[in-house]
């Protein structure tokens, strides 16, 4: 089955949020989702800080990828950071996840990006196996750090 794609618009914020919640449920992180349709509309479409593409099967949105540009000083170019990739459970094992990754790689090449990166939970072996099968390499020497919540406010000043 051939996967089709479409870019999200501001009218898709409810659908984007549904996919985010589906991903959070899969990752056992549902309690961490504080995003709202209004926040998504503001940050994705008004401030243009991220982009979303949908994977479609028979005209129905069955998966999504949310991504944004980062920058590599070593490569001297922008890259694409894949924040979220999710395919509805009943549509998995049909090639849609791979198609989304390949579409992002196509976009990265079209935009002359130097690389594409993402993170994966350590316990998510099906996704790890999938990424390895594509030729992706884990960055074993690197640990992701995060400053958020109270710590971020303490050092950055609360808005």
C-alpha positions in Angstrom: 0.0 0.0 0.0 1.4 3.4 -1.0 1.5 6.0 1.7 0.4 9.5 0.7 1.3 12.6 2.6 -0.1 16.0 3.3 1.2 19.0 5.3 -0.8 20.0 8.3 -2.6 23.3 8.5 -3.9 25.3 11.4 -7.2 23.6 11.0 -5.5 20.3 12.0 -4.6 21.2 15.6 -7.3 18.8 17.1 -6.0 15.9 15.0 -2.3 16.7 15.8 -3.2 16.7 19.5 -5.0 13.3 19.1 -1.8 11.9 17.6 0.3 13.4 20.3 -1.9 11.8 22.9 -1.8 8.5 21.1 2.0 8.6 21.2 2.1 9.6 24.8 -0.2 6.7 25.7 2.1 4.3 23.8 5.2 5.8 25.6 3.4 5.5 29.0 3.6 9.3 29.4 0.0 10.4 29.0 0.2 12.5 32.2 3.0 14.6 30.7 0.8 16.0 27.9 -0.1 19.6 28.6 -0.3 20.7 25.0 -3.6 22.2 23.8 -5.0 23.0 20.4 -4.4 26.7 21.1 -0.7 26.1 22.0 -0.2 23.9 18.9 -1.8 26.6 16.7 0.4 29.3 18.3 3.8 27.5 18.2 3.4 25.4 15.0 1.5 27.7 12.7 1.7 31.2 14.0 5.3 31.2 15.3 6.3 28.5 12.7 8.5 26.7 15.2 7.7 23.2 13.9 6.1 21.4 11.0 3.8 18.4 10.8 3.1 16.0 8.0 0.5 13.4 8.0 0.7 9.9 6.5 -2.6 8.9 4.7 -4.0 5.6 3.8 -7.1 5.7 1.5 -7.4 9.4 2.2 -7.4 9.0 6.0 -4.7 10.4 8.3 -3.2 7.4 10.0 0.1 8.7 11.3 2.1 11.9 11.7 5.6 13.3 12.0 6.3 16.5 13.9 9.8 18.0 13.1 11.8 21.2 13.2 15.1 22.5 12.1 18.2 22.4 14.3 21.7 23.4 13.4 25.0 21.6 13.4 28.0 23.9 13.8 30.3 21.0 12.8 28.4 20.3 9.6 27.7 24.0 9.1 24.1 23.3 8.0 20.7 23.0 9.4 19.3 19.6 10.1 15.9 18.1 10.8 15.0 17.0 14.3 12.2 14.5 14.3 10.3 15.2 17.6 7.4 12.8 17.1 6.6 9.9 14.8 3.4 7.9 15.4 1.3 5.6 13.3 -2.1 4.4 14.7 -1.7 0.8 16.0 -4.1 -0.7 13.5 -2.1 0.7 10.6 1.4 -0.5 11.8 3.4 -3.1 9.9 2.2 -1.7 6.6 5.3 0.5 5.8 3.8 3.8 6.9 6.4 4.5 9.6 9.2 3.9 7.1 7.4 6.0 4.5 7.3 8.9 7.0 11.0 8.6 7.7 11.8 8.4 4.0 9.6 11.5 3.3 11.5 13.4 6.0 14.8 12.3 4.5 13.5 13.6 1.1 12.6 16.9 2.7 16.0 17.1 4.4 17.8 16.5 1.1 15.5 18.9 -0.7 16.4 21.6 1.9 20.1 20.6 1.7 20.2 19.7 5.4 23.3 18.0 6.8 21.5 15.3 8.8 18.3 14.1 10.5 18.2 13.2 14.2 15.7 11.9 16.7 15.5 10.3 20.1 14.1 6.9 21.1 13.2 5.5 24.5 15.6 2.9 25.6 12.9 0.3 26.2 11.2 0.7 22.8 13.0 -2.2 21.1 10.5 -2.4 18.2 11.4 1.2 17.2 15.1 0.7 17.9 15.1 -2.3 15.6 13.2 -0.4 13.0 15.6 2.6 13.1 18.6 0.3 12.9 17.1 -1.5 9.9 17.1 1.9 8.1 20.8 2.4 8.7 20.3 4.9 11.5 23.1 4.9 14.1 22.6 5.3 17.9 24.6 8.2 19.4 25.9 6.0 22.3 28.4 8.6 23.4 25.8 11.3 24.0 23.3 11.7 26.8 20.3 14.0 26.4 19.8 16.6 29.1 16.7 18.7 29.8 16.1 21.8 31.7 12.4 22.3 32.2 9.7 23.2 34.7 10.9 24.8 38.0 14.6 24.6 37.1 14.0 26.4 33.8 11.9 29.1 35.5 14.5 29.5 38.2 17.3 30.2 35.7 15.4 31.7 32.9 12.7 33.7 34.7 9.1 32.7 34.7 7.0 34.1 31.9 
